[in-house]
Amino acid sequence: MTERILWIDVIRGISILAMITFHFAFDLMYFGFAKPDLIYQPDWRLFERMIAFSFLFIAGLSLFITHGSLINWKSFIRRYGITAICAVLISSVTYFLFNNDMIRFGILHAISVSGLISLLLLKLNSFSLFLLAVLIFFLNLLIPQPVEGDYFWQWLIYTTETPNSLDYRPILPWMTPFILGMASYQLFKKWGLLETSNSITHRELLILSWLGKKSLIIYLLHQPILFAGFFLLLQFS
């Protein structure tokens, strides 16, 4: 069994708490307990992007930690296969709940596809990966969007046929933090930050680490629980 790196689980745990906070704000808005444009304010939009950035960055770093320059196919198929299945599940559930606003290519979709594409990048050194991430970022800024294109290409970039979605993370630009996570591997290793450790002395770190380890299942379950809670609150109010 692979040992865990404490601070990565802690960061992932903080990210999952931040995501629950954002979705709680969305539910307040959706059920009429907050103003209808709450999460579309600049500060909430920035908060949302920071959460997505952190998940993709950690996913990229974790990919490089697991595989290095050689692909561990068993590990990759298990981890990214589960993520891809969960992405399809999220799309299906949000279709029934929100119809046209369903999640077609959200954070789990971006992690799955970025992981698949990144298998081609494992031989690159940190500097090359960093340059590639910068290139993707500025390419996204330079290309006028939405680009002329059909519905199929929405996974890659925002097109004229891309419908509205509750969570939308196309590869351009959202593969940038994933590749930056990969690029940071050598630097973190040099600083000694990738040593495994099972010793946790603070309860807060223990809780955050546990949340980080269970982040995928928490991601899948927290919104149904929040929705059920708000629905019951409406019934009794």
C-alpha positions as CSV (number, residue, x, y, z in Angstrom):
1,M,0.0,0.0,0.0
2,T,1.4,3.4,-1.0
3,E,2.2,5.7,1.9
4,R,0.5,9.1,1.9
5,I,2.2,12.5,1.8
6,L,0.6,14.4,4.7
7,W,0.6,18.0,3.4
8,I,-0.9,17.0,0.0
9,D,-3.8,15.3,1.8
10,V,-4.2,18.4,4.0
11,I,-4.3,20.8,1.1
12,R,-6.8,18.5,-0.7
13,G,-8.8,18.5,2.6
14,I,-8.8,22.3,2.7
15,S,-9.9,22.4,-0.9
16,I,-12.8,20.1,-0.3
17,L,-13.9,22.2,2.6
18,A,-13.7,25.3,0.4
19,M,-15.7,23.6,-2.3
20,I,-18.4,22.6,0.2
21,T,-18.5,26.3,1.3
22,F,-19.0,27.4,-2.3
23,H,-21.7,24.9,-3.0
24,F,-23.5,25.8,0.2
25,A,-23.5,29.4,-1.1
26,F,-24.9,28.1,-4.4
27,D,-27.6,26.2,-2.6
28,L,-28.6,29.3,-0.5
29,M,-29.0,31.1,-3.8
30,Y,-30.8,28.2,-5.6
31,F,-33.3,27.7,-2.8
32,G,-34.0,31.5,-2.5
33,F,-32.2,32.1,0.8
34,A,-29.7,34.5,-0.8
35,K,-29.7,37.0,-3.6
36,P,-30.0,35.3,-7.1
37,D,-26.6,36.5,-8.3
38,L,-24.6,35.7,-5.1
39,I,-22.0,33.3,-6.6
40,Y,-21.6,35.4,-9.7
41,Q,-20.0,38.2,-7.8
42,P,-16.2,38.7,-8.5
43,D,-15.1,37.5,-5.1
44,W,-17.1,34.3,-5.3
45,R,-15.9,33.7,-8.9
46,L,-12.3,34.1,-7.8
47,F,-12.9,31.8,-4.9
48,E,-14.4,29.2,-7.3
49,R,-11.4,29.4,-9.6
50,M,-8.9,29.1,-6.7
51,I,-10.7,25.8,-5.6
52,A,-10.5,24.4,-9.1
53,F,-6.9,25.4,-9.5
54,S,-5.9,23.7,-6.3
55,F,-7.6,20.4,-7.2
56,L,-6.0,20.3,-10.7
57,F,-2.6,21.3,-9.3
58,I,-2.6,18.5,-6.7
59,A,-3.9,16.1,-9.3
60,G,-1.0,16.9,-11.6
61,L,1.6,16.7,-8.8
62,S,0.1,13.3,-7.6
63,L,0.2,11.9,-11.2
64,F,4.0,12.6,-11.3
65,I,4.6,11.3,-7.8
66,T,2.8,8.0,-8.8
67,H,4.3,7.5,-12.2
68,G,7.5,9.5,-12.6
69,S,8.8,8.9,-16.1
70,L,7.3,5.4,-16.3
71,I,3.6,4.8,-16.5
72,N,2.1,2.5,-13.8
73,W,-0.9,1.4,-15.9
74,K,-2.6,-0.5,-13.1
75,S,-2.6,2.5,-10.9
76,F,-3.6,4.9,-13.7
77,I,-6.5,2.8,-14.9
78,R,-7.8,2.3,-11.3
79,R,-7.5,5.9,-10.3
80,Y,-8.5,7.7,-13.5
81,G,-11.0,5.1,-14.4
82,I,-12.9,5.7,-11.2
83,T,-12.6,9.5,-11.7
84,A,-14.0,9.2,-15.3
85,I,-16.9,7.0,-14.1
86,C,-17.7,9.6,-11.4
87,A,-17.6,12.4,-14.0
88,V,-20.2,10.5,-16.1
89,L,-22.3,10.1,-12.9
90,I,-22.1,13.8,-12.2
91,S,-23.2,14.6,-15.7
92,S,-26.1,12.2,-15.5
93,V,-27.3,13.4,-12.1
94,T,-27.1,17.1,-13.0
95,Y,-28.9,16.4,-16.3
96,F,-31.9,15.2,-14.3
97,L,-31.7,18.0,-11.7
98,F,-30.8,21.0,-13.9
99,N,-31.5,19.9,-17.5
100,N,-29.7,22.4,-19.9
101,D,-27.4,23.7,-17.1
102,M,-26.0,20.2,-16.5
103,I,-22.3,19.7,-15.9
104,R,-20.9,18.5,-19.3
105,F,-17.2,19.0,-18.7
106,G,-16.5,20.0,-15.1
107,I,-13.7,19.5,-12.7
108,L,-13.7,15.7,-12.7
109,H,-13.9,15.6,-16.5
110,A,-10.9,18.0,-16.6
111,I,-8.9,15.9,-14.2
112,S,-9.7,12.7,-16.2
113,V,-8.8,14.1,-19.6
114,S,-5.8,16.1,-18.3
115,G,-4.4,12.9,-16.8
116,L,-4.8,11.0,-20.0
117,I,-3.1,13.7,-22.1
118,S,-0.3,14.1,-19.5
119,L,0.8,10.5,-20.0
120,L,2.5,11.9,-23.1
121,L,4.3,14.5,-21.0
122,L,5.9,12.4,-18.4
123,K,9.3,12.4,-20.2
124,L,9.5,16.2,-20.1
125,N,11.6,17.9,-17.4
126,S,10.2,20.5,-15.0
127,F,11.3,23.5,-17.1
128,S,9.7,22.2,-20.2
129,L,6.5,21.5,-18.3
130,F,6.5,25.0,-16.9
131,L,6.9,26.5,-20.3
132,L,4.1,24.3,-21.7
133,A,1.8,25.5,-18.9
134,V,2.6,29.1,-19.6
135,L,2.1,28.6,-23.3
136,I,-1.4,27.1,-22.7
137,F,-2.3,29.9,-20.4
138,F,-1.3,32.7,-22.8
139,L,-2.7,30.8,-25.8
140,N,-6.1,30.8,-24.1
141,L,-5.7,34.6,-23.5
142,L,-4.8,35.3,-27.1
143,I,-7.5,33.3,-28.8
144,P,-10.7,35.3,-29.0
145,Q,-13.5,33.3,-27.4
146,P,-15.9,31.8,-28.0
147,V,-14.2,30.3,-31.0
148,E,-16.2,29.2,-34.0
149,G,-16.8,25.5,-33.4
150,D,-19.4,22.9,-32.8
151,Y,-20.7,21.3,-29.6
152,F,-18.1,18.5,-29.6
153,W,-15.1,20.8,-29.1
154,Q,-16.4,22.3,-25.8
155,W,-14.1,19.9,-23.9
156,L,-11.1,21.6,-25.4
157,I,-12.1,25.3,-25.5
158,Y,-15.2,27.5,-25.1
159,T,-17.0,27.5,-28.5
160,T,-20.0,29.2,-30.0
161,E,-22.0,26.1,-29.4
162,T,-21.0,25.6,-25.8
163,P,-24.1,25.6,-23.6
164,N,-24.4,27.1,-20.2
165,S,-23.1,24.8,-17.4
166,L,-22.9,24.8,-13.6
167,D,-19.3,23.8,-13.8
168,Y,-17.2,24.2,-16.9
169,R,-13.4,23.5,-17.1
170,P,-12.2,23.1,-20.7
171,I,-8.7,21.9,-21.3
172,L,-7.8,25.4,-22.5
173,P,-7.0,26.9,-20.0
174,W,-7.7,24.4,-17.2
175,M,-4.9,22.0,-18.0
176,T,-2.5,24.8,-17.0
177,P,-2.7,24.1,-13.2
178,F,-2.5,20.3,-13.8
179,I,0.8,20.7,-15.8
180,L,2.1,23.2,-13.2
181,G,1.5,20.5,-10.6
182,M,3.6,18.1,-12.6
183,A,6.3,20.7,-13.1
184,S,6.6,21.4,-9.4
185,Y,7.5,17.7,-8.6
186,Q,11.3,18.2,-9.0
187,L,11.3,21.4,-6.9
188,F,9.2,19.9,-4.1
189,K,11.5,16.8,-4.1
190,K,14.6,19.0,-3.9
191,W,13.0,20.8,-0.9
192,G,12.3,17.5,0.8
193,L,8.5,18.0,0.7
194,L,7.7,14.7,-0.8
195,E,8.7,12.5,2.1
196,T,6.0,10.2,3.3
197,S,4.8,10.5,6.9
198,N,2.2,8.8,9.0
199,S,2.8,10.8,12.2
200,I,0.2,13.5,12.9
201,T,0.4,15.5,16.1
202,H,-2.5,18.0,15.6
203,R,-6.1,16.9,15.5
204,E,-6.9,19.6,12.9
205,L,-4.3,18.1,10.6
206,L,-5.7,14.7,11.2
207,I,-9.2,15.8,10.2
208,L,-8.0,17.7,7.1
209,S,-5.9,14.8,6.1
210,W,-8.8,12.4,6.4
211,L,-11.0,14.8,4.3
212,G,-8.2,14.8,1.7
213,K,-8.1,11.0,1.5
214,K,-11.9,10.8,1.1
215,S,-12.2,13.9,-1.2
216,L,-13.8,12.0,-4.1
217,I,-16.5,10.4,-2.1
218,I,-17.2,13.6,-0.3
219,Y,-17.4,15.4,-3.6
220,L,-20.0,13.0,-4.8
221,L,-22.1,13.0,-1.6
222,H,-22.0,16.5,-0.2
223,Q,-24.4,18.1,-2.6
224,P,-27.2,15.5,-2.3
225,I,-26.9,15.9,1.5
226,L,-27.0,19.7,1.2
227,F,-29.9,19.6,-1.3
228,A,-31.9,17.2,1.0
229,G,-31.3,19.5,3.9
230,F,-32.4,22.6,2.1
231,F,-35.5,20.8,0.7
232,L,-36.5,19.7,4.2
233,L,-35.9,23.3,5.4
234,L,-38.3,24.6,2.8
235,Q,-40.9,22.1,3.7
236,F,-40.9,23.1,7.4
237,S,-40.5,26.9,6.8
